[in-house]
Amino acid sequence: MGHPWTNEDEFELNATPEEVWLAIASGPGIDSWFMGVNEVEPGVGGSINTDFGGYVQRSEITAWEPARHLAHTSQTDPDGRFIAFEYLLEAKDGGTTVMRQIASGFLPGDDWEAEFEAMLTGGLMYGRTLRSYVDNFTGRFGVPVSAMVQHPDFGRAWAGMLADLGLPSDAAEGDRVTLTPTGREPIAGVIDYFADGYLGVRADDALYRFYRGFYGPGLGHHVFSPGADRSALEAEWRSWLEGAVA
């Protein structure tokens, strides 16, 4: 048996509704905080297409009111699985925006609860990443950098990732840290999200994201440096990930 689910969140963003709309309703904007590489065919009946390393998920746009209301729903798999997102934007004094985000869907199988918990914590990370992007990088577009590997022991893999990054054992959200991944330049930034199995660090030129994952450890960065090469960066970070969790 499966289970339908819904999760809602609301928060204020330091950007206008028009700026937030660009982040959630354009391919380059979505690339700057969400997973995969995204293309948007605007308008009701259009689509948001997300490429996860060759697998493309198409979500049909069901509401399109620029700077006010966006909704889209993925295709339904034969087992009933789907996911839908809705965003409601309200302008506030001082050029800020209150955004209400509603995610819903259906998870098949008897183990839906474990997957739901993973989706919930992952959704919180993406919500925080959206806020970090809009609050700190508005007007800039990031290059998405993704990598994931399989590992038989997710807990050990996660511990290995944190150890290789040199993260202090008492680290907490809001701390300034310097990550020291083997073979890469040190990364100085602020921890903007830290939960069981998830680490987010905001640097001057990137949003770095590391996760334990439901299927295996991975990362999903957003790099704002001019001329960033996605293919080269993904190969480099995949090599690091394989070594860190070995």
N, C-alpha and C positions, 0 to 999 in steps of 0.2 A: 504493500500500500504506500501511497505517497501522501503529500500534505501541501495544501495551499498556504502561503505565508504573505505577510505584509509588514513593512518596517517604515516608520516615519521619523523625520528629523527636521528641525527648524533652527536656523542660525542667521546672524547678521554678518554681512560682508562689507568690507571697506571699498566698495565700488558701486557705480551706478547700475541700474537694471540693464542698460544697454551694454555695459562692459561685462556683466555677468552673462548676459545672453550670448555674447561672442564666445565665452568660455564653454558654454554647454550646448551650443547649437551650430558650431562650425567645426570642420575637421581639424584645423590647426589648434583651435581652442581646446577641443577634447583631448587631442594628443598631448597637451601640456599638463594634464593631471590624471587622465584615466588610462586604462590598459589598451595595448595594441595600437594599431594605426587606423585612423578613422576617416571616413568620407561621409559627407552629408548631402543628400538630395532634399532641399528645403521644401516646406509646405506639407499640408495634410495630404496623406497618400504617398509622400516621399519616404526617404529612409535614412537611417544612420547605419552605416556598414563598418563593422569593426573587424580588422584582420589580425588574428592571433597566429602569427607565423605560418600563414598559408590557409588556415581555416577562417572563413569569413562568416560572421554572424550578422544577419540582416534584421534590423528592427524597423517596423513600419511606424511612421510618424502619425499619431492620431490627434494631436493638438499642436497648433503652431500659431501663437500670438506673440510676435517679437517683443522682447523685453517684459513679457507678462506670463506666458503659459506655454510649456513644452511637455509633450508626452509621447512616448514611443514604446512599442512592444515587440519583443523578438518573435521569430517564427516558433511555432510549437513543434517539438520533436514528436516522433511516434509514441514515445512513452509519456507524453503529456508535459514534459519540461518546457518552461518558458520563463522569461523575466521581463518585467516592465518597469519603466521609470517615468515619474511625473515631477515637474518643477513648477512652482508657483512663485512669482517674483513680485515684491511690493516695494516701491520707492519709499525711502525715509528721509527725514531732514538731514542735511549735511552731506548729501551725495552718497549715502549708503543704501543697502538693499537687504531686506529680510527675504530669505529664500526658504520655502517649505519643500522638502524633498520626500517623495513617497516611492518606495521600491516594493514590488510585489511579484509573485510568481507561483510556480508549482514545482515541487521536488518529488521525483518518483522514488520508489524503493523503500525498504524497511529501515534503511540507515539514513533517512532524510534528516533526522535531528542533528547528526554529526556534521553533515554537509551544511545545514542551515547555520549552525554555530560558526563554521568557518566563513560562510558568506556574510554573516552579520559582522564579524570582526573585520573581515576584508572590506566590507562596505563602509565601516567606520573609518578605515584608513583612507579610502578614496574620498570620502567626505572631507576629511581633514586636509587631504592633498589639494582638493578643489579650493578650500579656504586659503591654504598657504599660497596657492597660485594666484588667486584673485587679489588677495591682500598684498602680495609682494612682487608679482611679476606682470601685473596688468599692462597690456600693450605689447607684451613680448610673447613669442610662441616658442615652445620647447620641442626638442627632438626626443621621442620616446625610445628608451633603451630597455629591452626585456631579455631575460634569460631564466631558464628553469632546468633543473636536473632531477632525475629520480634518485631516491636514496631509501634504503630499507628502514632507517631509524630517523624519523623526522626530528625527534628531540635532540639526538646527538648531532645531527646536521645543523640545527639551529644554534646549538651551543658552539659548534665549530665556526660558524659564520661570525658570531659575536666575538669570539676569542680572536679570530684573525683580524677583525676590524679594530681590535684594541679598545673596545667599549668598556669603560669602568664598571665594576660590579654594582656600584650604587647609583648608576646613571638614572636620570628621571627627565620627564618632559620639561622643557624650558632650559635645560642645562646647555651650556656651550661645550662642545666636544671637538676633538680632532681624531678622526678615524684614520687608521694606518693600515689599509688593506695591502697584503703582500704583493709586491710588484707594481703598485700604483702610487701615484702622488698622494700625500696626506690630504684629507678632506676636513676643512674647518667649517663648523656650522652650528646650528641650534637644533636640538631634538624637538621636533614639532609633533611627533606621534610615537608613543611607546606603549605597547600592550603585549600580552602573551603571544609570541610568535610574529610580532610586527615591530619594525623600527623605521622611523622616518626622520631624516636629517635635512634641514633647509640650509643650503650654502648660498653664497652670493650669486652663483651662476648655475645652480641646479637644485632639484628636489630629488634626494636619494631615498629609495624605498627598498627595504629588505623584508622578506617574509618566510615563514616556515612552510606555509602552504598546506593544502588538503591532499594534493597528489605528490608534492615534492618541494624542496626549498627553491626559492627564486628571488628575483629582484625586478623592479620596474621603475627605472629612473626617468627623469625629465630634465634634459640638459639644455640650457639657454645660451650657451657660448656660441658666438658667431661661427659658422662653418662646421658645426659639429657633424661628424660622419656617423650616422646611425649604424650602418653595417659594421664598421670598424670597431665602434664602441661596444656593440653587442658581442662581437667575437672576443674582445679583450675581457669584458666582464664575465662572459661564460667561462673563459679559461680560469679566471680568478675563482669563480663559484665552484667549479669542479675541484680545484685544489683545496679550497677552504673547507669543504664538506667531506673530503676523502677519508 
